[in-house]
Amino acid sequence: MRARILVFYGTTNGQARKVARAVAETFRAEGAAVDLVDAASRTDPAPELYTACVVTASVHIGGFQRSVRRWVKAHASALNVAPTAFVAVCLGVLEHNPKTDRDLDAIVERFFSRTGWRPSVRKIVAGALAYTQYNWLKRWAIQRIARKAGGATDATRDWEYTDWKDVKQFARGFHASLSASPIVHADTEVFARTTEVLVARRSVA
């Protein structure tokens, strides 16, 4: 059966949108039907109508987009009984610094705790330095962070760090995991996770 997948995303400077589009395009290339929805559009898709859902958001001021948090919290019960993935876009992953990694883990965990959602798969990908889109104060602050992390500080252009090959490989793996699992409906209660494959099990009445 052809999978129908929702890719729901939130973005601040556009990189998370590009990541979400790459994921959606990969799913389509694998034969899935895909709906790509921007959280800012105020569209309220129902997760129950999909075989699986992928949520993509970027870290901004220590958290993720409010529109994404609101939608995930509203649909947490449905998301928790379906194959789902969360893709976080953040430049901090480039630092390879244990403290930064812990801080990022805390941001992601806080998002899950506040929304009540526990995705079956999570992934963090590097974002971009969109200098040309920042105001002067943010540009100055980001340059300081980038310099400390060993990133680019030339603010006359944007710098992209996303590994697109890795993003597409992740999407293909997630899509492949769906064919290894039965179609999941709203009455599925339990998830069992093995590596990156989620197997949905029906509860015994």
ROVO-734034 format. One record per residue: x, z, y of N, C-alpha, C in turn; residue in three letters; residue number from 0. Coordinates in steps of 0.05 Angstrom, whole numbers, plus 5000, padded with zeros to 4 digits. Each point is the difference from the previous one (the first is absolute). Last residue first. Layout:
{r {X,Z,Y},{X,Z,Y},{X,Z,Y},"Ala",NUM}
...
This chain:
{r {4855,5469,4859},{4976,5017,5007},{4992,5016,4976},"Ala",204}
{r {5096,4956,5034},{4982,5002,4977},{4978,5019,5006},"Val",203}
{r {5063,4934,5067},{4996,5028,4991},{4979,4999,4977},"Ser",202}
{r {5070,4919,5024},{4973,5009,5003},{4997,5029,4990},"Arg",201}
{r {5090,4951,5041},{4987,5009,4976},{4972,5010,5006},"Arg",200}
{r {5088,4933,5042},{4975,5016,5005},{4987,5007,4974},"Ala",199}
{r {5104,4977,5031},{4981,4995,4979},{4976,5017,5006},"Val",198}
{r {5091,4958,5056},{4978,5020,4999},{4981,4991,4978},"Leu",197}
{r {5108,4980,5026},{4976,4990,4988},{4980,5023,4998},"Val",196}
{r {5094,5002,5028},{4984,4989,5021},{4974,4988,4989},"Glu",195}
{r {5048,5075,4949},{5017,4985,5018},{4984,4989,5023},"Thr",194}
{r {4935,5041,4947},{5025,4996,4986},{5017,4980,5017},"Thr",193}
{r {4905,5068,5008},{5020,4983,5012},{5025,4998,4982},"Arg",192}
{r {4887,5023,4998},{5025,5006,4987},{5020,4981,5011},"Ala",191}
{r {4897,5041,5032},{5022,4981,5002},{5024,5009,4983},"Phe",190}
{r {4884,5017,5005},{5027,5010,4996},{5021,4978,5002},"Val",189}
{r {4901,4990,5011},{5007,5026,5011},{5029,5008,4998},"Glu",188}
{r {4920,4914,5009},{5025,5007,4987},{5011,5026,5012},"Thr",187}
{r {4920,4951,5028},{4997,5023,4982},{5025,5007,4985},"Asp",186}
{r {4990,4925,5063},{4998,5025,5014},{4997,5024,4982},"Ala",185}
{r {5052,4915,4962},{4976,5002,5016},{4998,5029,5011},"His",184}
{r {5078,4925,4954},{4992,5027,5007},{4976,5000,5018},"Val",183}
{r {5049,4935,4919},{4988,5000,5026},{4989,5028,5006},"Ile",182}
{r {5081,4998,4934},{4972,4991,5000},{4990,4999,5029},"Pro",181}
{r {5105,4986,4980},{4981,5021,5001},{4972,4988,4999},"Ser",180}
{r {5080,4949,5003},{5006,5018,4978},{4980,5023,4999},"Ala",179}
{r {4999,4934,5068},{4993,4986,4976},{5005,5018,4975},"Ser",178}
{r {5025,5030,5086},{4971,4999,4998},{4991,4986,4974},"Leu",177}
{r {5092,5006,5027},{4990,5025,4988},{4969,5000,4997},"Ser",176}
{r {5046,4928,5044},{5003,4999,4971},{4989,5025,4986},"Ala",175}
{r {5002,4997,5094},{4980,4982,4990},{5001,4999,4969},"His",174}
{r {5067,5048,5044},{4974,5014,5002},{4978,4983,4989},"Phe",173}
{r {5085,4962,5005},{5000,5021,4980},{4973,5015,5000},"Gly",172}
{r {5016,4935,5067},{4997,4987,4973},{4998,5021,4978},"Arg",171}
{r {5019,5030,5087},{4972,4990,4998},{4995,4987,4973},"Ala",170}
{r {5088,5029,5019},{4982,5023,4997},{4971,4990,4996},"Phe",169}
{r {5064,4936,5021},{5004,5009,4973},{4982,5024,4994},"Gln",168}
{r {5002,4967,5087},{4986,4982,4983},{5002,5008,4970},"Lys",167}
{r {5049,5049,5064},{4971,5004,5006},{4984,4982,4980},"Val",166}
{r {5094,4991,5000},{4992,5025,4988},{4970,5005,5003},"Asp",165}
{r {5038,4926,5043},{5002,4996,4972},{4990,5024,4985},"Lys",164}
{r {5009,5005,5093},{4976,4986,4992},{5000,4994,4970},"Trp",163}
{r {5043,5075,5065},{5010,4984,4978},{4975,4986,4987},"Asp",162}
{r {5018,5039,5105},{4983,4999,4976},{5012,4982,4979},"Thr",161}
{r {5029,5018,5093},{5015,5011,4978},{4985,5000,4973},"Tyr",160}
{r {5009,4955,5110},{4983,5004,4976},{5017,5009,4977},"Glu",159}
{r {5001,4995,5115},{5016,5001,4976},{4983,5007,4976},"Trp",158}
{r {4993,4956,5110},{4990,5017,4979},{5018,4998,4975},"Asp",157}
{r {5034,4987,5106},{4986,4987,4978},{4989,5020,4980},"Arg",156}
{r {5050,5025,5077},{4991,4974,5010},{4984,4984,4979},"Thr",155}
{r {5048,5088,4993},{4971,5000,5006},{4990,4974,5011},"Ala",154}
{r {5082,5042,4936},{4996,4978,5019},{4970,4997,5005},"Asp",153}
{r {5041,5060,4936},{4993,5011,5026},{4997,4979,5021},"Thr",152}
{r {4998,5018,4883},{5006,4982,5023},{4990,5013,5026},"Ala",151}
{r {5026,5066,4918},{4984,4976,5004},{5008,4985,5024},"Gly",150}
{r {5030,5088,4962},{5016,4977,4995},{4985,4974,5002},"Gly",149}
{r {4971,5093,5018},{4995,4990,4973},{5017,4976,4993},"Ala",148}
{r {5003,5038,5087},{5006,5022,4982},{4998,4991,4971},"Lys",147}
{r {4973,4940,5067},{5029,5004,5001},{5009,5022,4981},"Arg",146}
{r {4908,4985,5010},{5012,4978,4986},{5031,5003,5000},"Ala",145}
{r {4948,5060,5051},{4996,5005,4971},{5015,4979,4984},"Ile",144}
{r {5001,4989,5092},{5015,5024,4993},{4998,5006,4970},"Arg",143}
{r {4948,4930,5036},{5028,4993,4999},{5018,5023,4992},"Gln",142}
{r {4908,5014,5014},{5005,4987,4975},{5029,4991,4998},"Ile",141}
{r {4971,5039,5081},{4999,5020,4978},{5007,4987,4974},"Ala",140}
{r {4993,4943,5075},{5024,5018,5003},{5000,5020,4977},"Trp",139}
{r {4925,4945,5006},{5024,4984,4993},{5025,5017,5000},"Arg",138}
{r {4919,5038,5030},{5001,4998,4971},{5024,4984,4991},"Lys",137}
{r {4986,5005,5091},{5006,5027,4990},{5002,4999,4970},"Leu",136}
{r {4976,4920,5047},{5028,5008,5004},{5007,5027,4988},"Trp",135}
{r {4923,4946,4952},{5005,5005,5028},{5028,5011,5003},"Asn",134}
{r {4977,4933,4918},{5000,5028,5009},{5002,5001,5031},"Tyr",133}
{r {5004,4920,4943},{4972,5009,5003},{4999,5029,5011},"Gln",132}
{r {5082,4951,4979},{4986,4985,5021},{4971,5009,5004},"Thr",131}
{r {5056,5039,4930},{5008,5007,5027},{4985,4986,5022},"Tyr",130}
{r {4990,5022,4897},{4986,4981,5017},{5006,5006,5030},"Ala",129}
{r {5039,5019,4897},{5004,5010,5027},{4989,4979,5019},"Leu",128}
{r {4970,5021,4894},{5014,4983,5019},{5004,5015,5026},"Ala",127}
{r {4985,5032,4891},{4984,4985,5019},{5017,4983,5019},"Gly",126}
{r {5005,5041,4891},{5012,5000,5027},{4983,4983,5019},"Ala",125}
{r {4957,5050,4914},{5016,4977,5006},{5010,5002,5029},"Val",124}
{r {4953,5060,4911},{5009,5001,5028},{5017,4975,5005},"Ile",123}
{r {4917,5033,4926},{5025,4986,5006},{5006,5002,5029},"Lys",122}
{r {4931,5037,4909},{5007,5001,5029},{5027,4986,5003},"Arg",121}
{r {4910,5012,4926},{5027,4990,5006},{5005,5003,5030},"Val",120}
{r {4920,5034,4965},{5014,4998,4974},{5028,4990,5004},"Ser",119}
{r {4945,5058,5076},{5003,4973,4988},{5015,5000,4974},"Pro",118}
{r {4939,5072,5054},{5025,5000,4984},{5003,4973,4987},"Arg",117}
{r {4940,5054,5086},{5005,4977,4982},{5027,5003,4986},"Trp",116}
{r {4957,5056,5071},{4989,5005,4973},{5005,4978,4980},"Gly",115}
{r {5025,5017,5098},{4980,4980,4993},{4987,5005,4973},"Thr",114}
{r {5071,5055,5035},{4978,5000,5020},{4978,4980,4994},"Arg",113}
{r {5078,5007,4944},{4986,5026,5000},{4976,4999,5019},"Ser",112}
{r {5058,4925,4996},{4985,5003,4976},{4983,5025,5000},"Phe",111}
{r {5060,4987,5071},{4979,4979,5001},{4982,5003,4976},"Phe",110}
{r {5076,5053,5003},{4980,5010,5018},{4976,4981,5002},"Arg",109}
{r {5075,4973,4950},{4985,5021,4986},{4978,5012,5018},"Glu",108}
{r {5060,4937,5038},{4983,4987,4980},{4982,5021,4986},"Val",107}
{r {5064,5032,5060},{4980,4985,5014},{4980,4987,4981},"Ile",106}
{r {5075,5044,4964},{4981,5019,5011},{4977,4986,5015},"Ala",105}
{r {5072,4949,4967},{4984,5010,4977},{4978,5019,5010},"Asp",104}
{r {5064,4972,5062},{4982,4978,4994},{4981,5008,4977},"Leu",103}
{r {5068,5060,5023},{4981,4999,5022},{4979,4978,4994},"Asp",102}
{r {5073,5007,4941},{4981,5023,4997},{4979,5000,5021},"Arg",101}
{r {5067,4935,5006},{4984,4995,4977},{4980,5022,4996},"Asp",100}
{r {5064,5012,5066},{4980,4980,5008},{4981,4993,4978},"Thr",99}
{r {5072,5057,4980},{4981,5013,5018},{4978,4981,5009},"Lys",98}
{r {5071,4965,4946},{4983,5019,4985},{4979,5014,5018},"Pro",97}
{r {5041,4902,5019},{5007,5027,5007},{4980,5019,4986},"Asn",96}
{r {5007,4900,5011},{5011,5011,4975},{5011,5028,5005},"His",95}
{r {4957,4930,5061},{5021,5020,5006},{5014,5010,4975},"Glu",94}
{r {4922,4939,5005},{5026,4987,5002},{5023,5020,5004},"Leu",93}
{r {4906,5023,4999},{5010,4996,4973},{5028,4987,5000},"Val",92}
{r {4947,5014,5079},{5016,5023,4992},{5012,4996,4973},"Gly",91}
{r {4936,4941,5045},{5028,4994,5003},{5018,5022,4989},"Leu",90}
{r {4897,4971,4966},{5015,5019,5017},{5030,4992,5001},"Cys",89}
{r {4894,4984,4953},{5021,4984,5013},{5014,5019,5020},"Val",88}
{r {4938,5009,4904},{5007,5012,5026},{5023,4984,5012},"Ala",87}
{r {4919,4989,4921},{5025,4989,5010},{5005,5010,5028},"Val",86}
{r {4936,5023,4907},{5005,5005,5028},{5027,4990,5007},"Phe",85}
{r {4919,4981,4919},{5028,5003,5008},{5001,5005,5030},"Ala",84}
{r {4927,5002,4905},{5006,4998,5029},{5030,5002,5005},"Thr",83}
{r {4912,4994,4922},{5029,4995,5004},{5005,4995,5029},"Pro",82}
{r {4919,5064,4979},{5006,4972,4998},{5031,4996,5001},"Ala",81}
{r {4948,5082,5017},{4991,4991,4973},{5004,4970,4997},"Val",80}
{r {5020,5047,5082},{5012,5017,4979},{4992,4992,4972},"Asn",79}
{r {4963,4960,5079},{5027,4992,4997},{5014,5015,4977},"Leu",78}
{r {4912,5024,5026},{5000,4974,4987},{5029,4991,4995},"Ala",77}
{r {4989,5080,5048},{4988,5004,4973},{5000,4973,4984},"Ser",76}
{r {5029,5001,5092},{5019,5012,4981},{4989,5002,4972},"Ala",75}
{r {4967,4964,5090},{4996,4986,4974},{5019,5012,4979},"His",74}
{r {4998,5032,5092},{4971,4994,4994},{4996,4989,4972},"Ala",73}
{r {5088,5015,5031},{4987,5026,4996},{4970,4995,4993},"Lys",72}
{r {5052,4925,5023},{5008,5011,4975},{4986,5026,4994},"Val",71}
{r {4986,4960,5084},{4988,4984,4979},{5007,5012,4973},"Trp",70}
{r {5039,5040,5076},{4971,5004,5000},{4987,4985,4977},"Arg",69}
{r {5093,4989,5015},{4994,5027,4990},{4970,5004,4998},"Arg",68}
{r {5030,4921,5039},{5005,4999,4972},{4992,5027,4988},"Val",67}
{r {4996,4992,5092},{4979,4983,4988},{5003,4999,4970},"Ser",66}
{r {5067,5043,5052},{4975,5016,4998},{4978,4984,4986},"Arg",65}
{r {5106,4982,4982},{4978,4992,5018},{4975,5016,4995},"Gln",64}
{r {5088,5049,4969},{4990,4973,4997},{4976,4995,5018},"Phe",63}
{r {5089,5069,5017},{4975,4997,4984},{4993,4971,4997},"Gly",62}
{r {5073,5036,5056},{4997,5020,4979},{4975,4999,4983},"Gly",61}
{r {5022,4936,5070},{5000,5027,5012},{4993,5020,4978},"Ile",60}
{r {4991,4915,4957},{5000,4999,5029},{4996,5029,5011},"His",59}
{r {5012,4933,4903},{5005,5027,5012},{5002,4996,5030},"Val",58}
{r {4940,4933,4939},{5027,5005,5010},{5002,5028,5012},"Ser",57}
{r {4938,4947,4917},{5000,5012,5027},{5029,5005,5008},"Ala",56}
{r {4927,4957,4917},{5026,4998,5013},{4998,5011,5028},"Thr",55}
{r {4945,4997,4897},{4999,5008,5028},{5029,4999,5011},"Val",54}
{r {4938,4957,4913},{5026,5006,5011},{4997,5007,5029},"Val",53}
{r {4934,4992,4904},{5003,5001,5029},{5029,5007,5007},"Cys",52}
{r {4930,4956,4913},{5022,5017,5009},{5002,4999,5031},"Ala",51}
{r {4928,4960,4953},{5014,5008,4976},{5022,5020,5008},"Thr",50}
{r {4911,4992,5062},{5025,4987,4993},{5012,5010,4974},"Tyr",49}
{r {4921,5031,5050},{4995,4972,4995},{5024,4985,4991},"Leu",48}
{r {4997,5094,5027},{4986,4996,4975},{4996,4971,4992},"Glu",47}
{r {5037,5031,5086},{5019,4997,4978},{4987,4995,4973},"Pro",46}
{r {4963,4973,5099},{4995,5020,4979},{5019,4996,4976},"Ala",45}
{r {5010,4977,5112},{4996,4989,4973},{4996,5022,4980},"Pro",44}
{r {4993,4989,5107},{4999,5022,4981},{4995,4990,4972},"Asp",43}
{r {5039,4970,5107},{4986,4991,4976},{5002,5022,4979},"Thr",42}
{r {5042,4998,5088},{4977,5017,4995},{4982,4990,4977},"Arg",41}
{r {5088,4969,5036},{4977,4983,5004},{4974,5015,4997},"Ser",40}
{r {5090,5035,4986},{4992,5000,5028},{4975,4983,5005},"Ala",39}
{r {5044,5005,4914},{4986,5024,5006},{4989,5001,5029},"Ala",38}
{r {5016,4910,4941},{5014,5016,5020},{4983,5025,5007},"Asp",37}
{r {5003,4934,4908},{4984,5013,5021},{5018,5017,5018},"Val",36}
{r {4993,4920,4916},{5020,5013,5017},{4985,5011,5025},"Leu",35}
{r {4975,4967,4893},{4990,5004,5027},{5021,5016,5015},"Asp",34}
{r {5002,4934,4906},{5009,5021,5017},{4985,5001,5027},"Val",33}
{r {5008,4963,4888},{4984,4997,5024},{5007,5023,5018},"Ala",32}
{r {5070,4960,4923},{4979,5019,5008},{4985,4991,5025},"Ala",31}
{r {5078,4957,4953},{4974,4993,4991},{4977,5019,5008},"Gly",30}
{r {5098,4995,5023},{4997,5009,4972},{4972,4995,4989},"Glu",29}
{r {5022,4981,5090},{5017,4982,4984},{4998,5007,4971},"Ala",28}
{r {4957,5057,5061},{4986,4974,4998},{5016,4980,4983},"Arg",27}
{r {5040,5083,5019},{4977,5004,4983},{4985,4973,4995},"Phe",26}
{r {5068,5001,5064},{5011,5001,4973},{4978,5004,4979},"Thr",25}
{r {4977,5002,5091},{5008,4973,4992},{5011,4999,4972},"Glu",24}
{r {4980,5084,5039},{4976,4985,4994},{5006,4972,4991},"Ala",23}
{r {5072,5054,5027},{4988,5011,4976},{4976,4984,4992},"Val",22}
{r {5039,4979,5082},{5018,4992,4978},{4989,5010,4973},"Ala",21}
{r {4956,5028,5078},{4995,4971,4995},{5017,4990,4977},"Arg",20}
{r {5014,5088,5029},{4974,4998,4987},{4994,4971,4993},"Ala",19}
{r {5077,5017,5051},{5003,5010,4973},{4974,4997,4984},"Val",18}
{r {4998,4980,5091},{5015,4979,4986},{5005,5009,4971},"Lys",17}
{r {4959,5062,5056},{4982,4977,4996},{5014,4978,4984},"Arg",16}
{r {5049,5074,5029},{4983,5007,4977},{4980,4978,4994},"Ala",15}
{r {5054,4990,5076},{5016,4997,4976},{4983,5007,4975},"Gln",14}
{r {4971,5007,5096},{4996,4975,4985},{5014,4997,4974},"Gly",13}
{r {4991,5076,5066},{5015,4978,5013},{5000,4974,4983},"Asn",12}
{r {4945,5074,4972},{5004,5007,5029},{5014,4977,5014},"Thr",11}
{r {4931,5010,4908},{5026,4993,5011},{5001,5008,5029},"Thr",10}
{r {4942,5005,4896},{5001,5009,5028},{5028,4993,5010},"Gly",9}
{r {4932,4966,4910},{5024,5007,5014},{4996,5010,5028},"Tyr",8}
{r {4962,4967,4893},{4990,5012,5025},{5025,5010,5014},"Phe",7}
{r {4967,4934,4915},{5025,5008,5014},{4991,5009,5028},"Val",6}
{r {4949,4982,4898},{4998,5005,5029},{5028,5009,5010},"Leu",5}
{r {4964,4938,4911},{5017,5021,5011},{4996,5002,5030},"Ile",4}
{r {4964,4959,4898},{4993,4999,5028},{5013,5024,5014},"Arg",3}
{r {5017,4939,4903},{5000,5025,5015},{4992,4994,5029},"Ala",2}
{r {4973,4946,4907},{5015,4998,5025},{4998,5025,5016},"Arg",1}
{r {4993,4993,4891},{4983,5000,5024},{5018,5000,5025},"Met",0}
